[in-house]
Amino acid sequence: MPAEPEPAASAGAAPAAPSESKRTRAHLNAAGEERPAFLLEFPEDPELERLIAAFESGNFAQVRADAPKLAASTRSEAVRRAALELRTRTDPDPLLVGMLGLCILLFVFLVAWIYTR
C-alpha cells in the first residue's frame, strides 16, 4: 500500500525550514516534568544550560544575577537573546505590580479615613 502524502505537500505549501520543524531540546527535563515551550527553541550552550536548569528548579535569583553576565560575555546573538529572555521571564507581571500598588493605596486611604472620623 503506498504511503499517504503529508497534508502540506498535497496543498502545495513549501516544507518548513529544518530549524522550525526540529526541536533540539527534550520536552521533559531531568525530573520528568514538561518544559515550557519557549525553552525548547533555545540554542545549545553550556552556560545557557546552567541558567535553564536554575530556571526550571525555581532558582530565579541565580537567573536574575547570571543572565545579564552571560548576555554580556557571549559572542552568540542567539545565546544573548535566550539569556535576556530568561531574565525577562523572571520579572514580576507589571499589571500585578500596579494592582498591588492600588491595593496598598486603597488600604492606606481607608485606614486614614477611619482614624480621622
C-alpha positions as CSV (number, residue, x, y, z in Angstrom):
1,M,0.0,0.0,0.0
2,P,1.5,3.4,-0.9
3,A,2.1,5.9,1.8
4,E,-0.3,8.8,2.0
5,P,1.2,12.2,1.2
6,E,1.5,14.8,4.0
7,P,-1.2,17.5,4.0
8,A,1.3,20.3,3.5
9,A,2.8,18.5,0.5
10,S,-0.6,18.0,-1.1
11,A,-1.6,21.6,-0.6
12,G,1.5,22.8,-2.5
13,A,2.9,24.6,0.6
14,A,6.6,24.8,0.9
15,P,8.1,22.5,3.6
16,A,9.1,24.1,6.9
17,A,12.7,25.0,7.4
18,P,14.7,22.4,9.4
19,S,15.2,24.9,12.3
20,E,11.5,25.5,12.6
21,S,10.3,21.8,12.5
22,K,13.2,20.3,14.5
23,R,13.5,21.0,18.2
24,T,16.9,20.4,19.8
25,R,15.9,20.1,23.4
26,A,13.9,17.3,25.1
27,H,10.3,18.0,26.0
28,L,10.9,16.7,29.5
29,N,13.5,17.9,32.0
30,A,15.7,15.7,34.2
31,A,12.9,15.4,36.8
32,G,10.4,14.2,34.1
33,E,8.5,17.4,34.1
34,E,7.3,19.1,30.9
35,R,9.5,22.1,29.9
36,P,8.0,25.4,29.0
37,A,7.6,25.7,25.2
38,F,9.9,28.8,24.9
39,L,12.8,26.8,26.4
40,L,12.6,24.2,23.6
41,E,13.8,26.7,21.0
42,F,16.9,27.9,22.9
43,P,20.3,27.2,21.4
44,E,22.7,24.7,22.9
45,D,25.3,26.4,25.1
46,P,26.8,25.1,28.4
47,E,26.3,28.4,30.3
48,L,22.8,28.7,29.0
49,E,22.0,25.1,30.0
50,R,23.1,26.1,33.6
51,L,20.7,29.0,33.5
52,I,17.9,26.9,32.1
53,A,18.4,24.3,34.9
54,A,18.3,27.1,37.5
55,F,15.1,28.5,35.9
56,E,13.4,25.1,35.9
57,S,14.4,24.4,39.5
58,G,12.9,27.8,40.6
59,N,16.2,29.5,41.4
60,F,15.2,32.8,39.9
61,A,17.7,34.8,41.9
62,Q,20.5,33.0,40.1
63,V,18.9,33.5,36.8
64,R,18.5,37.3,37.5
65,A,22.1,37.5,38.6
66,D,23.8,35.4,35.9
67,A,21.7,36.0,32.7
68,P,22.9,39.6,32.2
69,K,26.5,38.4,32.7
70,L,26.0,35.7,30.1
71,A,24.4,38.1,27.7
72,A,27.4,40.5,28.0
73,S,30.0,37.8,27.7
74,T,28.8,35.6,24.9
75,R,29.5,36.1,21.2
76,S,26.4,34.3,20.0
77,E,23.4,36.5,19.4
78,A,21.0,33.6,19.9
79,V,22.5,32.8,23.3
80,R,22.4,36.5,24.2
81,R,18.7,36.7,23.3
82,A,17.9,33.5,25.2
83,A,19.7,34.7,28.3
84,L,17.8,38.0,28.2
85,E,14.5,36.2,27.6
86,L,15.2,34.1,30.7
87,R,15.9,37.2,32.7
88,T,12.7,38.8,31.4
89,R,10.6,35.8,32.3
90,T,11.7,36.2,36.0
91,D,10.4,39.7,36.2
92,P,7.0,40.3,38.0
93,D,4.0,41.0,35.9
94,P,3.6,44.8,35.5
95,L,-0.2,44.5,35.8
96,L,0.1,42.7,39.1
97,V,2.6,45.2,40.4
98,G,0.2,48.0,39.5
99,M,-2.7,46.3,41.2
100,L,-0.7,45.7,44.3
101,G,0.2,49.4,44.4
102,L,-3.5,50.3,44.0
103,C,-4.5,47.9,46.8
104,I,-1.9,49.4,49.2
105,L,-3.1,53.0,48.3
106,L,-6.7,51.9,49.0
107,F,-5.7,50.3,52.3
108,V,-3.8,53.5,53.4
109,F,-6.8,55.7,52.4
110,L,-9.3,53.5,54.3
111,V,-7.1,53.4,57.4
112,A,-6.6,57.2,57.3
113,W,-10.3,57.8,56.7
114,I,-11.3,55.5,59.7
115,Y,-8.9,57.2,62.0
116,T,-9.9,60.7,61.1
117,R,-13.7,60.2,61.7
